[in-house]
C-alpha cells in the first residue's frame, strides 16, 4: 500500500530574468538551469524526498532527454520501472522564465505525456487498485486520468486531483464527481467556481461550490497566505510560512506531495495541510521544479520553528 502518482514528466529549461516579457518583447537572461519537471514528476520526487517510496506512472520519449530523466530520478532513489517509453513521441519539455520576485511564465510542450492512453493505465491497474492515495494532475490526456481514477476507485484509494491546467468545465465536473480531494490554487478556484478566494470567507464560499461538484475534501492553495481546507463540515485557514522566496515553480506540486504524505502517515487534516504548506513554502526557496522539493528533515525544522 502506498502513494501512486500518475502524471507528466518534462525536462525543464529555466531562465531567470529581471522582468517577465510582455507580448512581442525579448528579454535577456544571464544563465539557465535544466532539470526534471512536469507536475507528475515534481509530485513523485517530492513524495520520495519526504520519505515515502511512490509508484510513479508517466510517459517519456525514447530520446536523450528521456534517458536523462530516468538517470536523474533513479539517482534520487525513485523506482523508474513504471515509466512508459513512447515509440514516436519526444520527451515533454517546459520553457520557464522566472523574474526577480520569483513569479514565472511557462510554456509546456507535452510530447510523450500527451500520448498516455487507457491501455497504458490498464497495464498498471493492480498498482492503482492497491494504493492508498492516487495523486493526479491534468498535463496528460483526460481519458488516461479518468481511467486511472476508475481503477483506483475499485480499490480503497483516495483520489487527490490538482486541477491544473483547468480543462473544459464539463470535463472538470466529470472528473470532480470522481475525486475525493481537490486542491486548486486561487486562479484555478476562480475558473472552477467563479469565486476568487482572497480570504477565508471567499474561500469558504468557493469550497461549498466545489463540494457540490463531488469532492468530500477541498483544499484551496492561497500562496503566501497559506491554505483553506473544508471537509465533512470541518473548515480552517492555515497561515503560510515566511520564507525567502526565490522561485515559485513546482511549489503547488510539493504542497500536494506533502499533503499526501501527511495524510498517508495518519495526520489529521488540519495538521496535514500545515505540513503541506511548509513543504510548498520550502520549495520556493530553491531554484528548479522537481529539484526544489525539500527533504523531510527541512520540513520538520520549519514546522518546529528551526528554519526560515
KABELGI-V45901 format. One record per residue. RES is the residue in one small letter. SS is DSSP state (a for helix, b for strand, c for the rest). PHI is phi in radians with two decimals (* if undefined). D_FIRST is the distance of its C-alpha to the first C-alpha in Angstrom with 2 decimals. Layout:
res=RES ss=SS phi=PHI d_first=D_FIRST
res=RES ss=SS phi=PHI d_first=D_FIRST
//
This chain:
res=x ss=c phi=* d_first=0.00
res=x ss=c phi=-2.80 d_first=3.76
res=x ss=b phi=-1.82 d_first=7.25
res=x ss=b phi=-1.93 d_first=9.25
res=x ss=b phi=-2.00 d_first=12.99
res=x ss=b phi=-2.00 d_first=15.58
res=x ss=c phi=3.05 d_first=19.07
res=x ss=c phi=-1.46 d_first=22.20
res=x ss=c phi=-2.21 d_first=23.22
res=x ss=b phi=-2.21 d_first=26.79
res=x ss=b phi=-1.89 d_first=29.19
res=x ss=b phi=-1.66 d_first=30.97
res=x ss=b phi=-2.15 d_first=34.65
res=x ss=b phi=-2.05 d_first=35.48
res=x ss=b phi=-2.12 d_first=39.03
res=x ss=b phi=-1.59 d_first=40.31
res=x ss=c phi=-2.29 d_first=43.38
res=x ss=c phi=-1.15 d_first=45.77
res=x ss=c phi=-2.58 d_first=45.40
res=x ss=c phi=-1.12 d_first=43.34
res=x ss=c phi=-1.23 d_first=45.63
res=x ss=c phi=-1.75 d_first=47.09
res=x ss=c phi=-0.94 d_first=47.96
res=x ss=c phi=1.45 d_first=50.29
res=x ss=c phi=-1.73 d_first=50.01
res=x ss=c phi=-1.90 d_first=49.27
res=x ss=c phi=-2.11 d_first=48.04
res=x ss=c phi=-1.79 d_first=47.89
res=x ss=c phi=-2.36 d_first=45.21
res=x ss=c phi=-1.44 d_first=45.74
res=x ss=c phi=-2.83 d_first=42.45
res=x ss=b phi=-2.36 d_first=39.12
res=x ss=b phi=-2.20 d_first=35.64
res=x ss=b phi=-2.01 d_first=33.18
res=x ss=b phi=2.99 d_first=29.45
res=x ss=b phi=-1.22 d_first=26.07
res=x ss=b phi=-2.75 d_first=25.56
res=x ss=c phi=1.57 d_first=24.49
res=x ss=a phi=-1.05 d_first=22.31
res=x ss=a phi=-1.15 d_first=19.13
res=x ss=a phi=-1.10 d_first=19.91
res=x ss=a phi=-1.00 d_first=20.89
res=x ss=a phi=-1.14 d_first=17.64
res=x ss=a phi=-1.10 d_first=15.52
res=x ss=a phi=-1.17 d_first=17.94
res=x ss=a phi=-1.13 d_first=18.08
res=x ss=a phi=-1.03 d_first=14.35
res=x ss=a phi=-1.11 d_first=14.77
res=x ss=a phi=-1.21 d_first=17.96
res=x ss=c phi=-1.59 d_first=16.46
res=x ss=c phi=1.73 d_first=14.41
res=x ss=c phi=-2.04 d_first=10.87
res=x ss=c phi=-1.52 d_first=10.31
res=x ss=c phi=-1.50 d_first=9.78
res=x ss=b phi=-1.64 d_first=10.06
res=x ss=b phi=-1.91 d_first=13.61
res=x ss=b phi=-1.88 d_first=15.46
res=x ss=b phi=-2.65 d_first=19.14
res=x ss=b phi=-2.26 d_first=22.59
res=x ss=b phi=-2.23 d_first=25.35
res=x ss=b phi=-1.53 d_first=28.84
res=x ss=c phi=-1.53 d_first=30.21
res=x ss=c phi=-2.58 d_first=32.35
res=x ss=a phi=-1.06 d_first=33.05
res=x ss=a phi=-1.19 d_first=30.98
res=x ss=a phi=-1.11 d_first=27.94
res=x ss=a phi=-1.12 d_first=28.37
res=x ss=a phi=-1.17 d_first=28.81
res=x ss=a phi=-1.08 d_first=25.57
res=x ss=a phi=-1.03 d_first=23.69
res=x ss=a phi=-1.09 d_first=25.56
res=x ss=a phi=-1.14 d_first=24.95
res=x ss=a phi=-1.19 d_first=21.17
res=x ss=a phi=-1.10 d_first=21.01
res=x ss=a phi=-1.13 d_first=23.27
res=x ss=c phi=-1.48 d_first=20.82
res=x ss=c phi=1.57 d_first=18.19
res=x ss=c phi=-1.33 d_first=16.21
res=x ss=c phi=-1.29 d_first=15.10
res=x ss=c phi=-1.70 d_first=17.77
res=x ss=c phi=-1.26 d_first=17.26
res=x ss=c phi=-1.67 d_first=15.87
res=x ss=b phi=-1.30 d_first=19.08
res=x ss=b phi=-1.79 d_first=21.47
res=x ss=b phi=-1.69 d_first=25.13
res=x ss=b phi=-1.40 d_first=27.71
res=x ss=c phi=-1.29 d_first=30.96
res=x ss=c phi=-2.17 d_first=33.47
res=x ss=c phi=-2.02 d_first=32.04
res=x ss=c phi=-1.41 d_first=32.21
res=x ss=c phi=-1.06 d_first=29.42
res=x ss=b phi=-1.10 d_first=29.40
res=x ss=b phi=-2.31 d_first=31.37
res=x ss=b phi=-2.30 d_first=32.08
res=x ss=b phi=-1.85 d_first=35.52
res=x ss=b phi=-2.12 d_first=35.40
res=x ss=b phi=-1.98 d_first=38.32
res=x ss=b phi=-2.23 d_first=37.88
res=x ss=c phi=-1.58 d_first=40.82
res=x ss=c phi=-1.16 d_first=41.98
res=x ss=c phi=-1.52 d_first=40.26
res=x ss=c phi=1.58 d_first=36.86
res=x ss=c phi=-1.37 d_first=36.87
res=x ss=b phi=-2.37 d_first=36.02
res=x ss=b phi=-2.33 d_first=36.97
res=x ss=b phi=-2.26 d_first=34.69
res=x ss=b phi=-2.00 d_first=35.41
res=x ss=b phi=-1.93 d_first=32.49
res=x ss=b phi=-1.89 d_first=33.05
res=x ss=c phi=-1.10 d_first=29.99
res=x ss=a phi=0.94 d_first=30.80
res=x ss=a phi=-1.06 d_first=28.01
res=x ss=a phi=-0.95 d_first=25.64
res=x ss=a phi=-1.45 d_first=27.89
res=x ss=a phi=-1.84 d_first=27.66
res=x ss=c phi=-1.11 d_first=24.00
res=x ss=c phi=-2.17 d_first=24.21
res=x ss=a phi=-1.05 d_first=22.55
res=x ss=a phi=-1.09 d_first=22.81
res=x ss=a phi=-1.04 d_first=20.78
res=x ss=a phi=-1.31 d_first=17.87
res=x ss=a phi=-1.02 d_first=18.56
res=x ss=c phi=-1.23 d_first=17.79
res=x ss=c phi=-1.90 d_first=14.28
res=x ss=a phi=-1.07 d_first=13.62
res=x ss=a phi=-1.13 d_first=11.02
res=x ss=a phi=-1.17 d_first=8.64
res=x ss=a phi=-1.19 d_first=9.90
res=x ss=a phi=-1.24 d_first=9.58
res=x ss=a phi=-1.64 d_first=5.96
res=x ss=c phi=-1.38 d_first=4.95
res=x ss=c phi=-1.56 d_first=5.84
res=x ss=b phi=-2.31 d_first=8.82
res=x ss=b phi=-2.00 d_first=11.03
res=x ss=b phi=-1.72 d_first=13.94
res=x ss=b phi=-2.34 d_first=17.17
res=x ss=c phi=-2.44 d_first=20.82
res=x ss=c phi=-2.15 d_first=23.92
res=x ss=c phi=-1.73 d_first=25.16
res=x ss=c phi=-2.24 d_first=24.23
res=x ss=c phi=-1.00 d_first=25.86
res=x ss=a phi=-1.05 d_first=25.15
res=x ss=a phi=-1.10 d_first=24.84
res=x ss=a phi=-1.28 d_first=21.82
res=x ss=a phi=-1.08 d_first=20.20
res=x ss=a phi=-1.05 d_first=21.09
res=x ss=a phi=-1.12 d_first=19.60
res=x ss=a phi=-1.06 d_first=16.18
res=x ss=a phi=-1.06 d_first=16.35
res=x ss=a phi=-1.15 d_first=17.43
res=x ss=a phi=-1.13 d_first=14.70
res=x ss=a phi=-1.10 d_first=12.03
res=x ss=a phi=-1.30 d_first=14.24
res=x ss=c phi=-1.28 d_first=14.33
res=x ss=c phi=-1.78 d_first=10.85
res=x ss=c phi=-2.02 d_first=9.99
res=x ss=c phi=-1.13 d_first=9.38
res=x ss=b phi=-1.59 d_first=11.98
res=x ss=b phi=-1.61 d_first=14.14
res=x ss=b phi=-1.96 d_first=15.86
res=x ss=b phi=-1.96 d_first=19.04
res=x ss=c phi=-1.63 d_first=21.45
res=x ss=c phi=-1.40 d_first=24.54
res=x ss=c phi=-2.34 d_first=26.19
res=x ss=c phi=-1.29 d_first=28.52
res=x ss=c phi=-1.10 d_first=29.50
res=x ss=c phi=-1.58 d_first=30.27
res=x ss=c phi=-0.87 d_first=32.87
res=x ss=a phi=-1.12 d_first=32.66
res=x ss=a phi=-1.14 d_first=32.54
res=x ss=a phi=-1.10 d_first=29.49
res=x ss=a phi=-1.07 d_first=27.95
res=x ss=a phi=-1.09 d_first=28.59
res=x ss=a phi=-1.11 d_first=26.84
res=x ss=a phi=-1.22 d_first=23.68
res=x ss=a phi=-1.14 d_first=23.86
res=x ss=c phi=-1.12 d_first=24.22
res=x ss=c phi=-1.88 d_first=20.65
res=x ss=c phi=-1.79 d_first=19.23
res=x ss=c phi=-1.51 d_first=17.82
res=x ss=b phi=-2.24 d_first=18.52
res=x ss=b phi=-2.06 d_first=21.35
res=x ss=c phi=-2.31 d_first=22.55
res=x ss=c phi=-1.29 d_first=26.01
res=x ss=b phi=-1.53 d_first=28.48
res=x ss=a phi=-1.12 d_first=32.06
res=x ss=a phi=-1.20 d_first=33.42
res=x ss=a phi=-1.19 d_first=30.58
res=x ss=a phi=-1.09 d_first=30.98
res=x ss=a phi=-1.07 d_first=34.71
res=x ss=a phi=-1.13 d_first=34.23
res=x ss=a phi=-1.45 d_first=32.00
res=x ss=a phi=-2.08 d_first=34.00
res=x ss=c phi=1.40 d_first=37.39
res=x ss=c phi=-1.99 d_first=36.99
res=x ss=c phi=-1.58 d_first=36.99
res=x ss=c phi=-1.40 d_first=34.95
res=x ss=c phi=-1.63 d_first=37.27
res=x ss=c phi=-2.72 d_first=36.77
res=x ss=a phi=-1.09 d_first=34.91
res=x ss=a phi=-1.16 d_first=37.19
res=x ss=a phi=-1.25 d_first=36.77
res=x ss=a phi=-1.14 d_first=33.00
res=x ss=a phi=-1.11 d_first=32.90
res=x ss=a phi=-1.11 d_first=35.05
res=x ss=a phi=-1.15 d_first=32.88
res=x ss=a phi=-1.11 d_first=29.70
res=x ss=a phi=-1.08 d_first=31.44
res=x ss=a phi=-1.15 d_first=32.12
res=x ss=a phi=-1.21 d_first=28.54
res=x ss=a phi=-1.02 d_first=27.36
res=x ss=a phi=-1.08 d_first=29.91
res=x ss=c phi=-1.46 d_first=28.20
res=x ss=c phi=2.43 d_first=24.93
res=x ss=c phi=-1.11 d_first=22.44
res=x ss=c phi=-1.39 d_first=21.97
res=x ss=b phi=-2.21 d_first=21.43
res=x ss=b phi=-2.12 d_first=23.80
res=x ss=b phi=-2.25 d_first=23.93
res=x ss=b phi=-1.83 d_first=27.01
res=x ss=b phi=-1.41 d_first=27.21
res=x ss=c phi=-2.10 d_first=30.84
res=x ss=a phi=1.06 d_first=31.25
res=x ss=a phi=-1.12 d_first=33.08
res=x ss=a phi=-1.31 d_first=33.57
res=x ss=b phi=1.95 d_first=29.90
res=x ss=b phi=-2.65 d_first=27.79
res=x ss=b phi=-1.85 d_first=28.31
res=x ss=b phi=-2.26 d_first=25.65
res=x ss=b phi=-2.58 d_first=26.02
res=x ss=b phi=-2.78 d_first=23.75
res=x ss=c phi=0.91 d_first=24.98
res=x ss=c phi=1.52 d_first=28.36
res=x ss=b phi=-1.61 d_first=27.26
res=x ss=b phi=-2.27 d_first=28.60
res=x ss=b phi=-3.00 d_first=29.20
res=x ss=b phi=-2.06 d_first=30.37
res=x ss=b phi=-1.73 d_first=28.84
res=x ss=b phi=-1.19 d_first=31.47
res=x ss=c phi=-1.34 d_first=30.92
res=x ss=c phi=-1.82 d_first=31.38
res=x ss=c phi=-1.45 d_first=34.60
res=x ss=c phi=-2.37 d_first=34.03
res=x ss=c phi=-1.50 d_first=36.18
res=x ss=c phi=-1.29 d_first=34.96
res=x ss=c phi=-1.99 d_first=35.64
res=x ss=c phi=-2.71 d_first=33.42
res=x ss=c phi=-1.58 d_first=31.29
res=x ss=c phi=-1.05 d_first=29.65
res=x ss=c phi=1.46 d_first=25.84
res=x ss=a phi=-1.12 d_first=25.95
res=x ss=a phi=-1.13 d_first=24.40
res=x ss=a phi=-1.19 d_first=21.49
res=x ss=a phi=-1.17 d_first=20.94
res=x ss=a phi=-0.98 d_first=21.27
res=x ss=a phi=-1.10 d_first=18.40
res=x ss=a phi=-1.09 d_first=16.20
res=x ss=a phi=-1.09 d_first=17.37
res=x ss=a phi=-1.08 d_first=16.80
res=x ss=a phi=-1.11 d_first=13.12
res=x ss=a phi=-1.11 d_first=12.60
res=x ss=a phi=-1.17 d_first=14.82
res=x ss=a phi=-1.15 d_first=13.37
res=x ss=a phi=-1.04 d_first=9.78
res=x ss=c phi=-1.47 d_first=11.83
res=x ss=c phi=1.62 d_first=13.60
res=x ss=c phi=-1.25 d_first=16.84
res=x ss=c phi=-1.06 d_first=19.27
res=x ss=a phi=-0.99 d_first=19.99
res=x ss=a phi=-1.03 d_first=23.27
res=x ss=a phi=-1.15 d_first=21.99
res=x ss=a phi=-1.13 d_first=19.09
res=x ss=a phi=-1.16 d_first=21.79
res=x ss=a phi=-1.12 d_first=23.97
res=x ss=a phi=-1.05 d_first=21.36
res=x ss=a phi=-1.12 d_first=20.99
res=x ss=a phi=-1.07 d_first=24.80
res=x ss=a phi=-1.14 d_first=25.16
res=x ss=a phi=-1.11 d_first=22.76
res=x ss=a phi=-1.14 d_first=24.68
res=x ss=a phi=-1.09 d_first=27.99
res=x ss=a phi=-1.12 d_first=27.50
res=x ss=a phi=-1.12 d_first=26.67
res=x ss=c phi=-1.45 d_first=30.22
res=x ss=c phi=-1.60 d_first=31.85
res=x ss=c phi=-2.31 d_first=31.32
res=x ss=c phi=-1.33 d_first=32.33
res=x ss=c phi=1.78 d_first=30.01
res=x ss=c phi=-1.76 d_first=26.95
res=x ss=a phi=-1.06 d_first=23.81
res=x ss=a phi=-1.06 d_first=26.01
res=x ss=a phi=-1.49 d_first=26.54
res=x ss=c phi=-1.04 d_first=22.96
res=x ss=c phi=-1.41 d_first=23.39
res=x ss=c phi=-1.47 d_first=21.95
res=x ss=a phi=-0.97 d_first=20.23
res=x ss=a phi=-1.01 d_first=23.46
res=x ss=a phi=-1.21 d_first=25.60
res=x ss=a phi=-1.13 d_first=23.71
res=x ss=a phi=-1.09 d_first=24.02
res=x ss=a phi=-1.10 d_first=27.66
res=x ss=a phi=-1.14 d_first=28.39
res=x ss=a phi=-1.09 d_first=26.90
res=x ss=c phi=-1.66 d_first=29.10
res=x ss=c phi=1.37 d_first=32.13
res=x ss=c phi=-1.74 d_first=32.39
res=x ss=c phi=-2.46 d_first=32.17
res=x ss=c phi=-2.23 d_first=33.98
//
